[in-house]
């Protein structure tokens, strides 16, 4: 298995024709660097395709996922150009579920 310590979501769309070098260049532009054991998620404009670039410490992996129906619940640019996700949020995102309702953002506290 590939060890992944951090998972980052880019809010700006990526052309799904992009290969590993173009995706890596986008990671460096948006995140500053491709750090070992980190995954970087990108979607296309329509939100029905996703690419994930993973730096495993030795090289990079580029994976793709496409939904036949519906679209991924992606973050808007109003939250910034990148967001860190928990493993639970990524699982929900990949399944097409509203991941924003999971994790610390969904906490209810007494005011």
C-alpha angles and dihedrals in degrees: 000000000000113000113233118185100169133027120201129191121208113212097203116081123253125213104250090218086071115117129207095284095050092045090049090050089052091050091052091047096048102032102027094239142008102251122203116264093017129121123210120200126205133177133199123246095266091049097229096106131056135189124197123198115197126189105205096186094264105048143334134278123203118200130179134203130186129192114217091204131024126000141267116269096242127183120256123238089249088082093057132266095293140025131193114230133201120231089254091054091050091051090053092045094051090050091052095250127136099268092181089079093064131076130017093331090067095051117127116210136176112257 
